[in-house]
Amino acid sequence: MLRYDTFVSVDIETTGLKADLHEIIEIGAVKVDKGVITAEYSELVKPEKPVPGHITRLTGIAEKDLHNAGDIHQVLPSFLDFVSGYRVLGQNVGFDVAFLRSAAGMGNFGSSLDTCELARILLPMLPSYSLDSLMEFFSLECENRHRALDDARVTAQIFLKLTEMLRMVPDSLLNEMTAIAGRTGSSLRDVFEAHLLERMNETAPMKLKKLSPPVAAKIDNMYGDFSGDEPAKEPESSKVDPQYVASLLRKGGRMSQIYDAYEERTGQIDMAMKITCAFNDSEIILAEAGTGTGKSIAYLLPAVLFAETARDRVVVSTNTKNLQEQLFYKDISLLGAILDFPFRAVILKGRGNYICLNRWKRLVETPEQYLTKAERALVLPVAAWLHTTVTGDISETGFIQMLYETGLLDRINSDSAFCLGAQCQFRDRCFVSRIRKASQRAHLIIVNHSLVFSDMVSDGGVLGGYSRIVFDEAHNLEKQAIRFLGVSFTYYRIRRILNRLHTKSEGRGHGALAVISSWIGEIVKGWPEFETYIPLIDAAIEAAQLTRSRSQEFFERMTASVLAAVSQNESMHEGKLRYYPESPVFTSNSDAVEDFAGALTILIEAAEQVFNFITGVSSNRLKQKEDILIDFEKTKEDLQAVVNDLQFLSAASGKNVFWFEYGENGSYYSLKIQSAPLDVAEKLAAGLYDHMETVIMTSATLAVANDFSYIRDRLGLNLDQRERVTEFIAPSPFDYDRQAAVVIPSFLPSPKAEDFIERTNEVLLELAREVGRGMLVLFTSRGHLQRSFNELHDPFARYGVTLLAQGVEGSRSHILRRFQDDVHSVLFGTDSFWEGVDVPGESLEIVVMVRLPFAVPTEPIVQAQMEEIEKAGKNPFIEFSVPEAAIKLRQGAGRLIRRRNDKGAVIILDNRVTTTRYGATFKRSLPGRTMRADSLPMLIQNLKQWFEG
């Protein structure tokens, strides 16, 4: 058995991501013997084709550096000699191995180890397993990141750190992981076995005095004491005193007694009192509170006080996971320090986020029947995570997306259709039951908007009875409602259902039908009469295979037709194609639609026959009977839902908008057929507000030029029959005239002009070169961002300015960290960077908005909504486009001033703010001192004076 601390860590730099298309330009490796680096290898490799510019920018390796290097066939022999006799280690090692094999037809040169694979197991709650994330976690540094030798060194260090952590794993878990790894063929089996051998031979200490880094504390989704039964209490009073709420937040109050640096905020106190009155008087309130107000505490404090006083529950809903977790893990504990009574809170998610122990047990006990080899490898980190989790919330792991994409999540998460209820052997340990029971006794329930809509359409089946709700990030409420209440039809949706039923891999079947087929093959040996049912199972398997084939053919045909239609229509939205009743895309493929629908019908009938057969089988003969019946019942429901959605989407009728979404690569599996309701106002009014006593809607951006009319109309608040809607704008704690300047250059051409991008690039370069402040540049077009990045990267580099770009330099969190660490860097971002970016201080002192953020008029939902407004005899541009853009503009500007000592400038390069009548709406929407700039030199001079003065 090879030692786990002896290996060669390898890293390569390449001209691209595809081994069959791109080339290696550098190989680096370090040899590790018994945990110590004993030798190093580093060679540049001359490619046949030129090195792309973005690769040079990433690695620092230019064409001139490779002139004297050998080609891959000259370099490879020395590398193979270096790794001979050693196991290869890498970060995402499959990438490196694929290139090395492709380069010289090496074939398999032995098993390999992957730091990512081990990190997923030992650090299941890490949000990312990139090399940068692992370096950050272990507090490691890399002098020349994206150079092969340096990356190989740090990869080796990370793996050794991980094996140290493995020594802390309990014996029971290590044994379980060793058994699972043996079934997957993972080379980690040898690592686990080596650790087990050490423990048996007592050659290694069983416990380390100090583990570095320390293991993170376990996450819980319940706050407060939920033990025992709470005695029933009558409400003391139906109202909370607003003055008492204010006293807690005033100077000398409970908040300032706890925090020495606490500053009284008038806006926060006013907002808290207004929200208290809204709870007391059963009102709907629109409460706008900008950055620095402290709006979370301003609504949480009245909410928990009212819940305690009225013996009621209050639901708090957010749009993003980040805010949901911030409220629960940060702000709730702050409330606990302020208040003089114990209260309870939970963070609650849809049940699909929680693992089902019964479904999990079935998979891991017979993985060969239910899972392919690749899927069994994914079971390894889940098994380790289950030994540590308190919540059972799979979304707390860093590998949930991988589980979702492979369809494995659908087979282990909690689904009401698979729930055995009181008959479940794990009912006392059920994660969903635990949190839902707690939510019935909680004062506060922290959820997201989607869960509220799920509860709304299920008539309270998710959250139970409640009548008070707070919506934070309410400016996103309409978009979330539209998304949740719509229909999405993809190849992966069908494939996940079919994989659950039957799939073939490694020469054998997997899934529910494979389990039945295997069982019936054994039972006929003792009960020959069961042989008559074999054709029934075979027919069902054949129906599943037919449906898989027809679904692929359907999506291939539809994709080809969509791309053909796109090529003839240049005015449509990039990546989307709207369609209508009798769409040519559907009518020209009616045979494929019918074949697909027919295959689905055959499969549903076959599944029904198998279901009836299993129903008549004795549980003594088939121990898995109940689980299989639940599987088939759920599968039939899912397949029927597919049939219904296919009919609905192909008819394209009703008050909905319909469109196709296609990927850049034009692959059939990236095609989505989508539908969304045009107007959710009536649905929100009738399905939600009419059942609520109190509704709090808050955000930093609800009003347009201090007017709430737009948001009231879009969210259906004007339809409320009780006329109980009130409005409030919290005064800002910031002195915007002193802290923020708003600059609108008058010398730039119209955004429609041919030279607009060229001219704006000149401005961006001068701002970076002459003003030299941390700068966030917000684009409305991905294409514009990419062009500006390509044209400005090298000039920025010459002036020593780091240029970062969304989608180019790594993940969102990674580039935001780099942006914050480098106070002279510039960050280019598109849609998702207009909100949710919190970078205080010198790292962000200038926000540039290249264009006014109007919604793209050819975007299907936007286009359809504007058509509806026009049908009503109104101007869709003034009634919809302008207020939507104004709200988004305010969101973008809100990235600038985050603290009382911040100072900065918002620069809008779009001259329509000053040259159009509607431009006044945008000017009134932004606080701060307005500055003139009639030329580029004046712009630079005024900004320098602003920051210096």
Salt bridges, closest charged atoms under 4 A:
ASP5 OD1 - ARG3 NE 2.81
GLU26 OE2 - ARG147 NH2 2.91
GLU40 OE2 - ARG153 NE 2.74
ASP65 OD1 - LYS64 NZ 3.50
ASP132 OD1 - ARG145 NE 3.01
ASP132 OD2 - HIS814 NE2 3.61
GLU136 OE1 - ARG817 NE 3.00
ASP150 OD2 - ARG153 NH1 3.47
ASP151 OD2 - ARG145 NH1 2.90
ASP171 OD1 - ARG199 NH1 2.46
GLU176 OE1 - HIS387 NE2 2.80
ASP190 OD2 - ARG87 NH2 2.79
ASP190 OD1 - ARG189 NE 3.82
ASP220 OD1 - ARG434 NH2 2.91
GLU230 OE1 - ARG344 NH2 2.78
GLU236 OE2 - ARG311 NH2 3.60
GLU263 OE1 - ARG900 NH1 3.05
ASP281 OD1 - LYS239 NZ 3.64
GLU288 OE2 - ARG890 NH2 2.78
GLU308 OE2 - ARG311 NH1 3.07
GLU308 OE1 - HIS443 NE2 2.71
ASP312 OD2 - ARG468 NE 3.75
GLU325 OE2 - LYS321 NZ 3.89
GLU365 OE2 - LYS361 NZ 2.67
GLU368 OE2 - ARG183 NE 3.84
GLU375 OE2 - ARG411 NH2 2.44
ASP393 OD2 - LYS349 NZ 2.81
ASP410 OD2 - ARG496 NE 2.96
ASP415 OD2 - LYS634 NZ 3.28
ASP472 OD1 - LYS295 NZ 2.64
GLU478 OE2 - ARG714 NH2 2.71
GLU506 OE1 - ARG376 NH2 3.84
GLU522 OE1 - LYS525 NZ 3.28
GLU553 OE2 - ARG557 NH1 3.82
ASP591 OD1 - ARG557 NH2 2.67
GLU608 OE1 - LYS636 NZ 2.55
ASP631 OD2 - ARG362 NH2 2.98
GLU633 OE1 - LYS636 NZ 3.81
ASP638 OD2 - ARG500 NH2 2.69
ASP638 OD1 - LYS634 NZ 3.17
ASP645 OD2 - ARG493 NH2 2.79
GLU693 OE2 - ARG722 NH1 3.90
ASP720 OD2 - ARG724 NE 3.25
GLU727 OE2 - ARG712 NH1 2.81
ASP735 OD2 - ARG738 NE 3.75
GLU762 OE1 - ARG759 NE 3.81
GLU766 OE2 - ARG769 NH2 3.04
GLU770 OE2 - ARG769 NH1 3.23
GLU770 OE1 - LYS944 NZ 3.17
GLU791 OE2 - ARG787 NE 2.89
ASP794 OD1 - HIS793 ND1 3.68
GLU809 OE1 - ARG818 NH1 3.60
ASP831 OD1 - LYS888 NZ 2.17
GLU835 OE1 - HIS475 NE2 3.04
ASP838 OD1 - ARG898 NE 3.06
ASP838 OD1 - ARG899 NH1 3.95
GLU845 OE1 - ARG773 NH1 3.25
GLU859 OE2 - LYS576 NZ 2.55
GLU867 OE2 - ARG578 NH1 2.98
GLU868 OE2 - LYS871 NZ 3.27
GLU884 OE1 - LYS479 NZ 3.26
ASP910 OD2 - ARG912 NH2 2.55
ASP934 OD2 - ARG932 NH2 2.16
